[in-house]
Amino acid sequence: MGEEELNGTSNAQEATMKENPKLTLLPLIALIFYEVSGGPFGVEDSVKAGGGPLLSLLGFLIFPLLWSVPEALVTAELTTSYPKNGGYVL
């Protein structure tokens, strides 16, 4: 009792003063995977039909790059054709 009065804190105040837990790399990767793909549905079929797990994993790693880089370049090119926000409306 004496220490609580000296420090000016109680157990309830200490509980609210604790820091929030930080999101580390592995849970972040899992969250991104399940948010984007909805889970590992269809992975088994691609391993069976695609020549094994190595080619399937390489495909899962390379295909997003082959898809997103040209998509980003097209988007960047199209945004420069409209100098103002809103296109022809402004």
HTML snippet that shows the backbone in 3Dmol.js (N, CA, C, O; Angstrom):
<script src="https://3Dmol.org/build/3Dmol-min.js"></script>
<div id="view" style="width:600px;height:400px;position:relative"></div>
<script>
const pdb = `
ATOM      1  N   MET A   1       0.810  -1.179   0.000  1.00  0.00           N
ATOM      2  CA  MET A   1       0.000   0.000   0.000  1.00  0.00           C
ATOM      3  C   MET A   1       0.858   1.249   0.000  1.00  0.00           C
ATOM      4  O   MET A   1       0.545   2.219  -0.690  1.00  0.00           O
ATOM      5  N   GLY A   2       1.899   1.235   0.740  1.00  0.00           N
ATOM      6  CA  GLY A   2       2.750   2.401   0.839  1.00  0.00           C
ATOM      7  C   GLY A   2       3.441   2.724  -0.471  1.00  0.00           C
ATOM      8  O   GLY A   2       3.622   3.894  -0.809  1.00  0.00           O
ATOM      9  N   GLU A   3       3.841   1.667  -1.232  1.00  0.00           N
ATOM     10  CA  GLU A   3       4.518   1.905  -2.502  1.00  0.00           C
ATOM     11  C   GLU A   3       3.572   2.500  -3.533  1.00  0.00           C
ATOM     12  O   GLU A   3       3.961   3.375  -4.307  1.00  0.00           O
ATOM     13  N   GLU A   4       2.326   2.024  -3.546  1.00  0.00           N
ATOM     14  CA  GLU A   4       1.365   2.564  -4.497  1.00  0.00           C
ATOM     15  C   GLU A   4       1.147   4.046  -4.254  1.00  0.00           C
ATOM     16  O   GLU A   4       1.038   4.833  -5.194  1.00  0.00           O
ATOM     17  N   GLU A   5       1.087   4.408  -3.011  1.00  0.00           N
ATOM     18  CA  GLU A   5       0.871   5.817  -2.706  1.00  0.00           C
ATOM     19  C   GLU A   5       2.104   6.637  -3.070  1.00  0.00           C
ATOM     20  O   GLU A   5       1.980   7.789  -3.485  1.00  0.00           O
ATOM     21  N   LEU A   6       3.297   6.053  -2.918  1.00  0.00           N
ATOM     22  CA  LEU A   6       4.515   6.784  -3.251  1.00  0.00           C
ATOM     23  C   LEU A   6       4.672   6.945  -4.768  1.00  0.00           C
ATOM     24  O   LEU A   6       5.027   8.017  -5.257  1.00  0.00           O
ATOM     25  N   ASN A   7       4.407   5.874  -5.488  1.00  0.00           N
ATOM     26  CA  ASN A   7       4.554   5.932  -6.943  1.00  0.00           C
ATOM     27  C   ASN A   7       3.393   6.662  -7.604  1.00  0.00           C
ATOM     28  O   ASN A   7       3.552   7.210  -8.695  1.00  0.00           O
ATOM     29  N   GLY A   8       2.258   6.679  -6.980  1.00  0.00           N
ATOM     30  CA  GLY A   8       1.091   7.333  -7.544  1.00  0.00           C
ATOM     31  C   GLY A   8       0.368   6.495  -8.578  1.00  0.00           C
ATOM     32  O   GLY A   8      -0.465   7.026  -9.313  1.00  0.00           O
ATOM     33  N   THR A   9       0.659   5.187  -8.664  1.00  0.00           N
ATOM     34  CA  THR A   9      -0.013   4.329  -9.629  1.00  0.00           C
ATOM     35  C   THR A   9      -0.657   3.174  -8.905  1.00  0.00           C
ATOM     36  O   THR A   9      -0.226   2.782  -7.821  1.00  0.00           O
ATOM     37  N   SER A  10      -1.685   2.639  -9.506  1.00  0.00           N
ATOM     38  CA  SER A  10      -2.331   1.444  -8.981  1.00  0.00           C
ATOM     39  C   SER A  10      -2.275   0.364 -10.057  1.00  0.00           C
ATOM     40  O   SER A  10      -1.765   0.602 -11.152  1.00  0.00           O
ATOM     41  N   ASN A  11      -2.794  -0.809  -9.750  1.00  0.00           N
ATOM     42  CA  ASN A  11      -2.781  -1.908 -10.716  1.00  0.00           C
ATOM     43  C   ASN A  11      -3.608  -1.570 -11.950  1.00  0.00           C
ATOM     44  O   ASN A  11      -3.227  -1.930 -13.064  1.00  0.00           O
ATOM     45  N   ALA A  12      -4.722  -0.890 -11.771  1.00  0.00           N
ATOM     46  CA  ALA A  12      -5.563  -0.524 -12.907  1.00  0.00           C
ATOM     47  C   ALA A  12      -4.844   0.457 -13.820  1.00  0.00           C
ATOM     48  O   ALA A  12      -4.953   0.367 -15.043  1.00  0.00           O
ATOM     49  N   GLN A  13      -4.117   1.383 -13.237  1.00  0.00           N
ATOM     50  CA  GLN A  13      -3.385   2.346 -14.053  1.00  0.00           C
ATOM     51  C   GLN A  13      -2.216   1.682 -14.773  1.00  0.00           C
ATOM     52  O   GLN A  13      -1.908   2.042 -15.909  1.00  0.00           O
ATOM     53  N   GLU A  14      -1.568   0.724 -14.131  1.00  0.00           N
ATOM     54  CA  GLU A  14      -0.456   0.018 -14.770  1.00  0.00           C
ATOM     55  C   GLU A  14      -0.947  -0.810 -15.949  1.00  0.00           C
ATOM     56  O   GLU A  14      -0.245  -0.939 -16.951  1.00  0.00           O
ATOM     57  N   ALA A  15      -2.146  -1.372 -15.837  1.00  0.00           N
ATOM     58  CA  ALA A  15      -2.688  -2.174 -16.927  1.00  0.00           C
ATOM     59  C   ALA A  15      -2.981  -1.310 -18.150  1.00  0.00           C
ATOM     60  O   ALA A  15      -2.808  -1.761 -19.282  1.00  0.00           O
ATOM     61  N   THR A  16      -3.420  -0.084 -17.932  1.00  0.00           N
ATOM     62  CA  THR A  16      -3.710   0.786 -19.068  1.00  0.00           C
ATOM     63  C   THR A  16      -2.453   1.423 -19.635  1.00  0.00           C
ATOM     64  O   THR A  16      -2.469   1.902 -20.769  1.00  0.00           O
ATOM     65  N   MET A  17      -1.375   1.440 -18.883  1.00  0.00           N
ATOM     66  CA  MET A  17      -0.137   2.061 -19.343  1.00  0.00           C
ATOM     67  C   MET A  17       0.730   1.111 -20.165  1.00  0.00           C
ATOM     68  O   MET A  17       1.725   1.548 -20.743  1.00  0.00           O
ATOM     69  N   LYS A  18       0.382  -0.182 -20.234  1.00  0.00           N
ATOM     70  CA  LYS A  18       1.180  -1.140 -20.999  1.00  0.00           C
ATOM     71  C   LYS A  18       1.106  -0.810 -22.486  1.00  0.00           C
ATOM     72  O   LYS A  18       0.080  -0.343 -22.982  1.00  0.00           O
ATOM     73  N   GLU A  19       2.203  -1.058 -23.184  1.00  0.00           N
ATOM     74  CA  GLU A  19       2.252  -0.790 -24.613  1.00  0.00           C
ATOM     75  C   GLU A  19       1.453  -1.836 -25.378  1.00  0.00           C
ATOM     76  O   GLU A  19       1.308  -2.974 -24.932  1.00  0.00           O
ATOM     77  N   ASN A  20       0.941  -1.436 -26.528  1.00  0.00           N
ATOM     78  CA  ASN A  20       0.253  -2.374 -27.401  1.00  0.00           C
ATOM     79  C   ASN A  20       1.278  -3.298 -28.039  1.00  0.00           C
ATOM     80  O   ASN A  20       2.391  -2.865 -28.340  1.00  0.00           O
ATOM     81  N   PRO A  21       0.928  -4.561 -28.251  1.00  0.00           N
ATOM     82  CA  PRO A  21       1.883  -5.471 -28.891  1.00  0.00           C
ATOM     83  C   PRO A  21       2.113  -5.058 -30.343  1.00  0.00           C
ATOM     84  O   PRO A  21       1.195  -4.593 -31.018  1.00  0.00           O
ATOM     85  N   LYS A  22       3.328  -5.229 -30.806  1.00  0.00           N
ATOM     86  CA  LYS A  22       3.704  -4.858 -32.169  1.00  0.00           C
ATOM     87  C   LYS A  22       3.492  -6.037 -33.106  1.00  0.00           C
ATOM     88  O   LYS A  22       3.624  -7.193 -32.706  1.00  0.00           O
ATOM     89  N   LEU A  23       3.164  -5.735 -34.350  1.00  0.00           N
ATOM     90  CA  LEU A  23       2.986  -6.748 -35.371  1.00  0.00           C
ATOM     91  C   LEU A  23       4.350  -7.058 -35.976  1.00  0.00           C
ATOM     92  O   LEU A  23       4.996  -6.184 -36.553  1.00  0.00           O
ATOM     93  N   THR A  24       4.780  -8.304 -35.841  1.00  0.00           N
ATOM     94  CA  THR A  24       6.091  -8.695 -36.359  1.00  0.00           C
ATOM     95  C   THR A  24       5.971  -9.161 -37.807  1.00  0.00           C
ATOM     96  O   THR A  24       4.879  -9.151 -38.376  1.00  0.00           O
ATOM     97  N   LEU A  25       7.073  -9.563 -38.395  1.00  0.00           N
ATOM     98  CA  LEU A  25       7.120  -9.862 -39.821  1.00  0.00           C
ATOM     99  C   LEU A  25       6.295 -11.092 -40.205  1.00  0.00           C
ATOM    100  O   LEU A  25       5.541 -11.039 -41.176  1.00  0.00           O
ATOM    101  N   LEU A  26       6.418 -12.178 -39.477  1.00  0.00           N
ATOM    102  CA  LEU A  26       5.721 -13.406 -39.852  1.00  0.00           C
ATOM    103  C   LEU A  26       4.200 -13.265 -39.771  1.00  0.00           C
ATOM    104  O   LEU A  26       3.520 -13.666 -40.715  1.00  0.00           O
ATOM    105  N   PRO A  27       3.634 -12.717 -38.699  1.00  0.00           N
ATOM    106  CA  PRO A  27       2.179 -12.505 -38.708  1.00  0.00           C
ATOM    107  C   PRO A  27       1.726 -11.515 -39.783  1.00  0.00           C
ATOM    108  O   PRO A  27       0.623 -11.639 -40.314  1.00  0.00           O
ATOM    109  N   LEU A  28       2.567 -10.542 -40.103  1.00  0.00           N
ATOM    110  CA  LEU A  28       2.224  -9.599 -41.163  1.00  0.00           C
ATOM    111  C   LEU A  28       2.143 -10.305 -42.511  1.00  0.00           C
ATOM    112  O   LEU A  28       1.230 -10.043 -43.295  1.00  0.00           O
ATOM    113  N   ILE A  29       3.081 -11.192 -42.783  1.00  0.00           N
ATOM    114  CA  ILE A  29       3.060 -11.954 -44.034  1.00  0.00           C
ATOM    115  C   ILE A  29       1.819 -12.838 -44.090  1.00  0.00           C
ATOM    116  O   ILE A  29       1.176 -12.935 -45.135  1.00  0.00           O
ATOM    117  N   ALA A  30       1.479 -13.478 -42.981  1.00  0.00           N
ATOM    118  CA  ALA A  30       0.285 -14.322 -42.946  1.00  0.00           C
ATOM    119  C   ALA A  30      -0.976 -13.499 -43.167  1.00  0.00           C
ATOM    120  O   ALA A  30      -1.875 -13.935 -43.886  1.00  0.00           O
ATOM    121  N   LEU A  31      -1.060 -12.324 -42.565  1.00  0.00           N
ATOM    122  CA  LEU A  31      -2.228 -11.463 -42.759  1.00  0.00           C
ATOM    123  C   LEU A  31      -2.359 -11.022 -44.214  1.00  0.00           C
ATOM    124  O   LEU A  31      -3.458 -11.022 -44.768  1.00  0.00           O
ATOM    125  N   ILE A  32      -1.259 -10.651 -44.823  1.00  0.00           N
ATOM    126  CA  ILE A  32      -1.305 -10.231 -46.224  1.00  0.00           C
ATOM    127  C   ILE A  32      -1.717 -11.399 -47.112  1.00  0.00           C
ATOM    128  O   ILE A  32      -2.519 -11.226 -48.030  1.00  0.00           O
ATOM    129  N   PHE A  33      -1.178 -12.583 -46.850  1.00  0.00           N
ATOM    130  CA  PHE A  33      -1.506 -13.757 -47.663  1.00  0.00           C
ATOM    131  C   PHE A  33      -2.988 -14.083 -47.586  1.00  0.00           C
ATOM    132  O   PHE A  33      -3.631 -14.290 -48.615  1.00  0.00           O
ATOM    133  N   TYR A  34      -3.534 -14.131 -46.379  1.00  0.00           N
ATOM    134  CA  TYR A  34      -4.942 -14.495 -46.242  1.00  0.00           C
ATOM    135  C   TYR A  34      -5.866 -13.369 -46.684  1.00  0.00           C
ATOM    136  O   TYR A  34      -6.992 -13.641 -47.100  1.00  0.00           O
ATOM    137  N   GLU A  35      -5.432 -12.122 -46.610  1.00  0.00           N
ATOM    138  CA  GLU A  35      -6.249 -11.004 -47.074  1.00  0.00           C
ATOM    139  C   GLU A  35      -6.323 -10.982 -48.597  1.00  0.00           C
ATOM    140  O   GLU A  35      -7.380 -10.701 -49.163  1.00  0.00           O
ATOM    141  N   VAL A  36      -5.218 -11.273 -49.258  1.00  0.00           N
ATOM    142  CA  VAL A  36      -5.175 -11.185 -50.712  1.00  0.00           C
ATOM    143  C   VAL A  36      -5.739 -12.437 -51.371  1.00  0.00           C
ATOM    144  O   VAL A  36      -6.537 -12.331 -52.303  1.00  0.00           O
ATOM    145  N   SER A  37      -5.348 -13.603 -50.916  1.00  0.00           N
ATOM    146  CA  SER A  37      -5.714 -14.823 -51.632  1.00  0.00           C
ATOM    147  C   SER A  37      -6.874 -15.578 -51.013  1.00  0.00           C
ATOM    148  O   SER A  37      -7.425 -16.475 -51.652  1.00  0.00           O
ATOM    149  N   GLY A  38      -7.258 -15.251 -49.809  1.00  0.00           N
ATOM    150  CA  GLY A  38      -8.346 -15.973 -49.168  1.00  0.00           C
ATOM    151  C   GLY A  38      -7.907 -17.309 -48.602  1.00  0.00           C
ATOM    152  O   GLY A  38      -8.749 -18.087 -48.154  1.00  0.00           O
ATOM    153  N   GLY A  39      -6.639 -17.595 -48.606  1.00  0.00           N
ATOM    154  CA  GLY A  39      -6.140 -18.842 -48.047  1.00  0.00           C
ATOM    155  C   GLY A  39      -5.477 -19.701 -49.104  1.00  0.00           C
ATOM    156  O   GLY A  39      -5.386 -19.311 -50.269  1.00  0.00           O
ATOM    157  N   PRO A  40      -5.020 -20.853 -48.701  1.00  0.00           N
ATOM    158  CA  PRO A  40      -4.264 -21.704 -49.625  1.00  0.00           C
ATOM    159  C   PRO A  40      -5.136 -22.619 -50.478  1.00  0.00           C
ATOM    160  O   PRO A  40      -4.747 -23.755 -50.751  1.00  0.00           O
ATOM    161  N   PHE A  41      -6.312 -22.145 -50.905  1.00  0.00           N
ATOM    162  CA  PHE A  41      -7.194 -22.980 -51.710  1.00  0.00           C
ATOM    163  C   PHE A  41      -6.645 -23.092 -53.121  1.00  0.00           C
ATOM    164  O   PHE A  41      -6.290 -22.083 -53.732  1.00  0.00           O
ATOM    165  N   GLY A  42      -6.572 -24.297 -53.637  1.00  0.00           N
ATOM    166  CA  GLY A  42      -6.062 -24.522 -54.973  1.00  0.00           C
ATOM    167  C   GLY A  42      -4.578 -24.803 -55.041  1.00  0.00           C
ATOM    168  O   GLY A  42      -4.063 -25.122 -56.112  1.00  0.00           O
ATOM    169  N   VAL A  43      -3.879 -24.693 -53.929  1.00  0.00           N
ATOM    170  CA  VAL A  43      -2.439 -24.943 -53.937  1.00  0.00           C
ATOM    171  C   VAL A  43      -2.158 -26.417 -54.202  1.00  0.00           C
ATOM    172  O   VAL A  43      -1.210 -26.755 -54.910  1.00  0.00           O
ATOM    173  N   GLU A  44      -2.976 -27.284 -53.639  1.00  0.00           N
ATOM    174  CA  GLU A  44      -2.753 -28.717 -53.822  1.00  0.00           C
ATOM    175  C   GLU A  44      -2.873 -29.106 -55.289  1.00  0.00           C
ATOM    176  O   GLU A  44      -2.082 -29.903 -55.793  1.00  0.00           O
ATOM    177  N   ASP A  45      -3.870 -28.539 -55.974  1.00  0.00           N
ATOM    178  CA  ASP A  45      -4.048 -28.863 -57.389  1.00  0.00           C
ATOM    179  C   ASP A  45      -2.881 -28.357 -58.229  1.00  0.00           C
ATOM    180  O   ASP A  45      -2.465 -29.020 -59.179  1.00  0.00           O
ATOM    181  N   SER A  46      -2.360 -27.200 -57.887  1.00  0.00           N
ATOM    182  CA  SER A  46      -1.240 -26.678 -58.669  1.00  0.00           C
ATOM    183  C   SER A  46       0.032 -27.475 -58.418  1.00  0.00           C
ATOM    184  O   SER A  46       0.856 -27.615 -59.321  1.00  0.00           O
ATOM    185  N   VAL A  47       0.207 -27.992 -57.224  1.00  0.00           N
ATOM    186  CA  VAL A  47       1.379 -28.831 -56.943  1.00  0.00           C
ATOM    187  C   VAL A  47       1.269 -30.138 -57.711  1.00  0.00           C
ATOM    188  O   VAL A  47       2.252 -30.629 -58.265  1.00  0.00           O
ATOM    189  N   LYS A  48       0.063 -30.699 -57.739  1.00  0.00           N
ATOM    190  CA  LYS A  48      -0.142 -31.970 -58.429  1.00  0.00           C
ATOM    191  C   LYS A  48      -0.006 -31.805 -59.947  1.00  0.00           C
ATOM    192  O   LYS A  48       0.594 -32.653 -60.607  1.00  0.00           O
ATOM    193  N   ALA A  49      -0.550 -30.737 -60.498  1.00  0.00           N
ATOM    194  CA  ALA A  49      -0.548 -30.558 -61.945  1.00  0.00           C
ATOM    195  C   ALA A  49       0.662 -29.788 -62.455  1.00  0.00           C
ATOM    196  O   ALA A  49       0.984 -29.865 -63.641  1.00  0.00           O
ATOM    197  N   GLY A  50       1.339 -29.047 -61.584  1.00  0.00           N
ATOM    198  CA  GLY A  50       2.377 -28.140 -62.055  1.00  0.00           C
ATOM    199  C   GLY A  50       3.788 -28.669 -62.002  1.00  0.00           C
ATOM    200  O   GLY A  50       4.711 -27.917 -62.315  1.00  0.00           O
ATOM    201  N   GLY A  51       4.014 -29.880 -61.637  1.00  0.00           N
ATOM    202  CA  GLY A  51       5.368 -30.406 -61.641  1.00  0.00           C
ATOM    203  C   GLY A  51       6.046 -30.420 -60.294  1.00  0.00           C
ATOM    204  O   GLY A  51       7.274 -30.470 -60.224  1.00  0.00           O
ATOM    205  N   GLY A  52       5.282 -30.377 -59.226  1.00  0.00           N
ATOM    206  CA  GLY A  52       5.875 -30.481 -57.904  1.00  0.00           C
ATOM    207  C   GLY A  52       5.837 -29.177 -57.137  1.00  0.00           C
ATOM    208  O   GLY A  52       5.412 -28.143 -57.651  1.00  0.00           O
ATOM    209  N   PRO A  53       6.292 -29.246 -55.891  1.00  0.00           N
ATOM    210  CA  PRO A  53       6.196 -28.059 -55.037  1.00  0.00           C
ATOM    211  C   PRO A  53       7.154 -26.936 -55.427  1.00  0.00           C
ATOM    212  O   PRO A  53       6.839 -25.763 -55.226  1.00  0.00           O
ATOM    213  N   LEU A  54       8.314 -27.274 -55.979  1.00  0.00           N
ATOM    214  CA  LEU A  54       9.278 -26.228 -56.324  1.00  0.00           C
ATOM    215  C   LEU A  54       8.742 -25.320 -57.424  1.00  0.00           C
ATOM    216  O   LEU A  54       8.791 -24.096 -57.301  1.00  0.00           O
ATOM    217  N   LEU A  55       8.235 -25.911 -58.488  1.00  0.00           N
ATOM    218  CA  LEU A  55       7.697 -25.099 -59.578  1.00  0.00           C
ATOM    219  C   LEU A  55       6.455 -24.334 -59.144  1.00  0.00           C
ATOM    220  O   LEU A  55       6.228 -23.213 -59.598  1.00  0.00           O
ATOM    221  N   SER A  56       5.654 -24.926 -58.275  1.00  0.00           N
ATOM    222  CA  SER A  56       4.464 -24.225 -57.789  1.00  0.00           C
ATOM    223  C   SER A  56       4.846 -23.026 -56.940  1.00  0.00           C
ATOM    224  O   SER A  56       4.270 -21.949 -57.096  1.00  0.00           O
ATOM    225  N   LEU A  57       5.810 -23.198 -56.044  1.00  0.00           N
ATOM    226  CA  LEU A  57       6.250 -22.072 -55.217  1.00  0.00           C
ATOM    227  C   LEU A  57       6.897 -20.979 -56.063  1.00  0.00           C
ATOM    228  O   LEU A  57       6.669 -19.792 -55.830  1.00  0.00           O
ATOM    229  N   LEU A  58       7.701 -21.380 -57.041  1.00  0.00           N
ATOM    230  CA  LEU A  58       8.293 -20.380 -57.932  1.00  0.00           C
ATOM    231  C   LEU A  58       7.215 -19.630 -58.711  1.00  0.00           C
ATOM    232  O   LEU A  58       7.306 -18.419 -58.912  1.00  0.00           O
ATOM    233  N   GLY A  59       6.207 -20.361 -59.139  1.00  0.00           N
ATOM    234  CA  GLY A  59       5.101 -19.715 -59.841  1.00  0.00           C
ATOM    235  C   GLY A  59       4.347 -18.746 -58.958  1.00  0.00           C
ATOM    236  O   GLY A  59       3.971 -17.661 -59.402  1.00  0.00           O
ATOM    237  N   PHE A  60       4.121 -19.130 -57.701  1.00  0.00           N
ATOM    238  CA  PHE A  60       3.419 -18.237 -56.772  1.00  0.00           C
ATOM    239  C   PHE A  60       4.249 -17.007 -56.436  1.00  0.00           C
ATOM    240  O   PHE A  60       3.688 -15.962 -56.103  1.00  0.00           O
ATOM    241  N   LEU A  61       5.563 -17.106 -56.514  1.00  0.00           N
ATOM    242  CA  LEU A  61       6.420 -15.960 -56.219  1.00  0.00           C
ATOM    243  C   LEU A  61       6.664 -15.078 -57.445  1.00  0.00           C
ATOM    244  O   LEU A  61       6.774 -13.859 -57.313  1.00  0.00           O
ATOM    245  N   ILE A  62       6.749 -15.675 -58.630  1.00  0.00           N
ATOM    246  CA  ILE A  62       7.082 -14.917 -59.831  1.00  0.00           C
ATOM    247  C   ILE A  62       5.847 -14.309 -60.493  1.00  0.00           C
ATOM    248  O   ILE A  62       5.912 -13.188 -60.996  1.00  0.00           O
ATOM    249  N   PHE A  63       4.733 -15.023 -60.500  1.00  0.00           N
ATOM    250  CA  PHE A  63       3.536 -14.541 -61.192  1.00  0.00           C
ATOM    251  C   PHE A  63       3.049 -13.184 -60.692  1.00  0.00           C
ATOM    252  O   PHE A  63       2.692 -12.346 -61.520  1.00  0.00           O
ATOM    253  N   PRO A  64       3.013 -12.919 -59.387  1.00  0.00           N
ATOM    254  CA  PRO A  64       2.571 -11.577 -58.962  1.00  0.00           C
ATOM    255  C   PRO A  64       3.461 -10.457 -59.493  1.00  0.00           C
ATOM    256  O   PRO A  64       2.972  -9.368 -59.795  1.00  0.00           O
ATOM    257  N   LEU A  65       4.757 -10.714 -59.608  1.00  0.00           N
ATOM    258  CA  LEU A  65       5.648  -9.692 -60.167  1.00  0.00           C
ATOM    259  C   LEU A  65       5.382  -9.483 -61.657  1.00  0.00           C
ATOM    260  O   LEU A  65       5.347  -8.350 -62.137  1.00  0.00           O
ATOM    261  N   LEU A  66       5.195 -10.583 -62.379  1.00  0.00           N
ATOM    262  CA  LEU A  66       4.913 -10.469 -63.807  1.00  0.00           C
ATOM    263  C   LEU A  66       3.566  -9.804 -64.058  1.00  0.00           C
ATOM    264  O   LEU A  66       3.363  -9.183 -65.102  1.00  0.00           O
ATOM    265  N   TRP A  67       2.657  -9.929 -63.120  1.00  0.00           N
ATOM    266  CA  TRP A  67       1.337  -9.325 -63.265  1.00  0.00           C
ATOM    267  C   TRP A  67       1.336  -7.869 -62.813  1.00  0.00           C
ATOM    268  O   TRP A  67       0.774  -7.013 -63.496  1.00  0.00           O
ATOM    269  N   SER A  68       1.954  -7.580 -61.681  1.00  0.00           N
ATOM    270  CA  SER A  68       1.795  -6.260 -61.075  1.00  0.00           C
ATOM    271  C   SER A  68       2.704  -5.197 -61.676  1.00  0.00           C
ATOM    272  O   SER A  68       2.325  -4.026 -61.700  1.00  0.00           O
ATOM    273  N   VAL A  69       3.876  -5.554 -62.159  1.00  0.00           N
ATOM    274  CA  VAL A  69       4.775  -4.539 -62.719  1.00  0.00           C
ATOM    275  C   VAL A  69       4.182  -3.913 -63.984  1.00  0.00           C
ATOM    276  O   VAL A  69       4.134  -2.685 -64.063  1.00  0.00           O
ATOM    277  N   PRO A  70       3.730  -4.680 -64.975  1.00  0.00           N
ATOM    278  CA  PRO A  70       3.091  -4.033 -66.129  1.00  0.00           C
ATOM    279  C   PRO A  70       1.808  -3.287 -65.753  1.00  0.00           C
ATOM    280  O   PRO A  70       1.513  -2.237 -66.322  1.00  0.00           O
ATOM    281  N   GLU A  71       1.060  -3.817 -64.812  1.00  0.00           N
ATOM    282  CA  GLU A  71      -0.163  -3.142 -64.364  1.00  0.00           C
ATOM    283  C   GLU A  71       0.163  -1.790 -63.736  1.00  0.00           C
ATOM    284  O   GLU A  71      -0.545  -0.812 -63.974  1.00  0.00           O
ATOM    285  N   ALA A  72       1.211  -1.728 -62.949  1.00  0.00           N
ATOM    286  CA  ALA A  72       1.628  -0.465 -62.338  1.00  0.00           C
ATOM    287  C   ALA A  72       2.134   0.514 -63.392  1.00  0.00           C
ATOM    288  O   ALA A  72       1.877   1.713 -63.292  1.00  0.00           O
ATOM    289  N   LEU A  73       2.849   0.019 -64.397  1.00  0.00           N
ATOM    290  CA  LEU A  73       3.340   0.902 -65.456  1.00  0.00           C
ATOM    291  C   LEU A  73       2.196   1.473 -66.294  1.00  0.00           C
ATOM    292  O   LEU A  73       2.225   2.647 -66.663  1.00  0.00           O
ATOM    293  N   VAL A  74       1.202   0.659 -66.593  1.00  0.00           N
ATOM    294  CA  VAL A  74       0.037   1.144 -67.333  1.00  0.00           C
ATOM    295  C   VAL A  74      -0.714   2.186 -66.521  1.00  0.00           C
ATOM    296  O   VAL A  74      -1.131   3.211 -67.060  1.00  0.00           O
ATOM    297  N   THR A  75      -0.887   1.935 -65.239  1.00  0.00           N
ATOM    298  CA  THR A  75      -1.575   2.894 -64.376  1.00  0.00           C
ATOM    299  C   THR A  75      -0.807   4.204 -64.290  1.00  0.00           C
ATOM    300  O   THR A  75      -1.411   5.276 -64.334  1.00  0.00           O
ATOM    301  N   ALA A  76       0.499   4.136 -64.170  1.00  0.00           N
ATOM    302  CA  ALA A  76       1.307   5.350 -64.108  1.00  0.00           C
ATOM    303  C   ALA A  76       1.237   6.123 -65.421  1.00  0.00           C
ATOM    304  O   ALA A  76       1.188   7.353 -65.411  1.00  0.00           O
ATOM    305  N   GLU A  77       1.231   5.424 -66.535  1.00  0.00           N
ATOM    306  CA  GLU A  77       1.143   6.093 -67.832  1.00  0.00           C
ATOM    307  C   GLU A  77      -0.216   6.765 -68.015  1.00  0.00           C
ATOM    308  O   GLU A  77      -0.295   7.882 -68.526  1.00  0.00           O
ATOM    309  N   LEU A  78      -1.272   6.093 -67.603  1.00  0.00           N
ATOM    310  CA  LEU A  78      -2.604   6.671 -67.757  1.00  0.00           C
ATOM    311  C   LEU A  78      -2.836   7.856 -66.826  1.00  0.00           C
ATOM    312  O   LEU A  78      -3.560   8.784 -67.184  1.00  0.00           O
ATOM    313  N   THR A  79      -2.240   7.841 -65.650  1.00  0.00           N
ATOM    314  CA  THR A  79      -2.441   8.964 -64.735  1.00  0.00           C
ATOM    315  C   THR A  79      -1.740  10.220 -65.228  1.00  0.00           C
ATOM    316  O   THR A  79      -2.162  11.325 -64.888  1.00  0.00           O
ATOM    317  N   THR A  80      -0.687  10.082 -66.015  1.00  0.00           N
ATOM    318  CA  THR A  80      -0.028  11.275 -66.550  1.00  0.00           C
ATOM    319  C   THR A  80      -0.818  11.899 -67.692  1.00  0.00           C
ATOM    320  O   THR A  80      -0.591  13.063 -68.022  1.00  0.00           O
ATOM    321  N   SER A  81      -1.732  11.166 -68.298  1.00  0.00           N
ATOM    322  CA  SER A  81      -2.520  11.734 -69.391  1.00  0.00           C
ATOM    323  C   SER A  81      -3.624  12.653 -68.884  1.00  0.00           C
ATOM    324  O   SER A  81      -4.170  13.435 -69.661  1.00  0.00           O
ATOM    325  N   TYR A  82      -3.961  12.579 -67.620  1.00  0.00           N
ATOM    326  CA  TYR A  82      -4.954  13.466 -67.014  1.00  0.00           C
ATOM    327  C   TYR A  82      -4.241  14.349 -65.996  1.00  0.00           C
ATOM    328  O   TYR A  82      -3.996  13.909 -64.873  1.00  0.00           O
ATOM    329  N   PRO A  83      -3.902  15.585 -66.363  1.00  0.00           N
ATOM    330  CA  PRO A  83      -3.088  16.409 -65.463  1.00  0.00           C
ATOM    331  C   PRO A  83      -3.805  16.848 -64.196  1.00  0.00           C
ATOM    332  O   PRO A  83      -3.158  17.091 -63.177  1.00  0.00           O
ATOM    333  N   LYS A  84      -5.116  16.953 -64.239  1.00  0.00           N
ATOM    334  CA  LYS A  84      -5.860  17.376 -63.054  1.00  0.00           C
ATOM    335  C   LYS A  84      -6.631  16.195 -62.496  1.00  0.00           C
ATOM    336  O   LYS A  84      -6.992  15.275 -63.230  1.00  0.00           O
ATOM    337  N   ASN A  85      -6.877  16.221 -61.218  1.00  0.00           N
ATOM    338  CA  ASN A  85      -7.655  15.176 -60.577  1.00  0.00           C
ATOM    339  C   ASN A  85      -9.103  15.291 -61.040  1.00  0.00           C
ATOM    340  O   ASN A  85      -9.714  16.349 -60.893  1.00  0.00           O
ATOM    341  N   GLY A  86      -9.648  14.238 -61.585  1.00  0.00           N
ATOM    342  CA  GLY A  86     -11.033  14.241 -62.019  1.00  0.00           C
ATOM    343  C   GLY A  86     -11.196  14.054 -63.514  1.00  0.00           C
ATOM    344  O   GLY A  86     -12.322  13.919 -63.994  1.00  0.00           O
ATOM    345  N   GLY A  87     -10.106  14.043 -64.263  1.00  0.00           N
ATOM    346  CA  GLY A  87     -10.185  13.789 -65.692  1.00  0.00           C
ATOM    347  C   GLY A  87     -10.831  14.930 -66.451  1.00  0.00           C
ATOM    348  O   GLY A  87     -10.470  16.089 -66.249  1.00  0.00           O
ATOM    349  N   TYR A  88     -11.788  14.618 -67.328  1.00  0.00           N
ATOM    350  CA  TYR A  88     -12.433  15.620 -68.161  1.00  0.00           C
ATOM    351  C   TYR A  88     -13.467  16.438 -67.404  1.00  0.00           C
ATOM    352  O   TYR A  88     -13.959  17.439 -67.924  1.00  0.00           O
ATOM    353  N   VAL A  89     -13.801  16.037 -66.203  1.00  0.00           N
ATOM    354  CA  VAL A  89     -14.830  16.735 -65.438  1.00  0.00           C
ATOM    355  C   VAL A  89     -14.364  18.122 -65.049  1.00  0.00           C
ATOM    356  O   VAL A  89     -15.156  19.064 -65.063  1.00  0.00           O
ATOM    357  N   LEU A  90     -13.092  18.269 -64.702  1.00  0.00           N
ATOM    358  CA  LEU A  90     -12.584  19.567 -64.238  1.00  0.00           C
ATOM    359  C   LEU A  90     -12.267  20.500 -65.373  1.00  0.00           C
ATOM    360  O   LEU A  90     -11.832  21.628 -65.142  1.00  0.00           O
TER     361      LEU A  90
END
`;
const viewer = $3Dmol.createViewer("view");
viewer.addModel(pdb, "pdb");
viewer.setStyle({}, {cartoon: {color: "spectrum"}});
viewer.zoomTo();
viewer.render();
</script>
